[in-house]
Amino acid sequence: MLEYFKTILSKVSFDRKLFEKELRKAIKSLVTDELEELKKWCYERYGQLYGPLIDRQFVLA
């Protein structure tokens, strides 16, 4: 599932609202180990673009 969500997030990264929506879905669906990996991947890939959004979603998780 982790790779699936990475693919989806990559495809919707052009749109802030879609990215946030799909990130929320991913956070709800993944287990703890996968969440840590997703968080690291999100920051590496989209941290400069969506840093505060990513912070907010992982704090709410």
C-alpha positions as CSV (number, residue, x, y, z in Angstrom):
1,M,0.0,0.0,0.0
2,L,2.9,2.4,0.7
3,E,4.1,2.3,-2.9
4,Y,0.5,2.8,-4.1
5,F,0.1,6.0,-2.0
6,K,3.5,7.3,-3.1
7,T,2.4,6.9,-6.7
8,I,-0.9,8.7,-6.0
9,L,0.8,11.5,-4.1
10,S,3.3,12.0,-6.9
11,K,0.5,12.2,-9.5
12,V,-1.5,14.8,-7.5
13,S,1.4,16.9,-6.2
14,F,0.6,19.7,-8.6
15,D,-2.6,20.5,-6.6
16,R,-2.3,21.4,-2.9
17,K,-5.9,20.3,-2.0
18,L,-5.7,17.0,-3.8
19,F,-2.3,16.3,-2.2
20,E,-3.7,17.0,1.2
21,K,-6.7,14.8,0.6
22,E,-4.7,11.9,-0.6
23,L,-2.1,12.3,2.2
24,R,-5.0,12.1,4.7
25,K,-6.2,8.9,3.1
26,A,-2.7,7.4,3.2
27,I,-2.3,8.3,6.9
28,K,-5.6,6.6,7.7
29,S,-4.7,3.5,5.7
30,L,-1.1,2.7,6.6
31,V,0.4,1.0,9.7
32,T,3.0,2.7,11.9
33,D,6.1,1.5,10.2
34,E,4.8,2.5,6.8
35,L,3.7,5.9,8.2
36,E,7.2,6.7,9.3
37,E,8.5,5.8,5.8
38,L,5.8,7.9,4.2
39,K,6.6,10.9,6.4
40,K,10.3,10.7,5.5
41,W,9.5,10.4,1.8
42,C,7.0,13.3,1.9
43,Y,9.5,15.6,3.5
44,E,12.3,14.6,1.2
45,R,10.2,14.9,-1.9
46,Y,7.7,17.7,-1.1
47,G,9.0,19.3,2.1
48,Q,9.9,22.6,0.5
49,L,6.6,22.9,-1.4
50,Y,4.2,21.5,1.2
51,G,6.1,21.4,4.5
52,P,3.5,23.0,6.7
53,L,0.7,20.9,5.2
54,I,2.7,17.7,5.8
55,D,3.4,18.9,9.4
56,R,-0.3,19.5,10.0
57,Q,-1.4,16.1,8.6
58,F,1.1,14.0,10.6
59,V,0.4,15.9,13.8
60,L,-3.3,15.1,13.4
61,A,-2.6,11.4,12.7
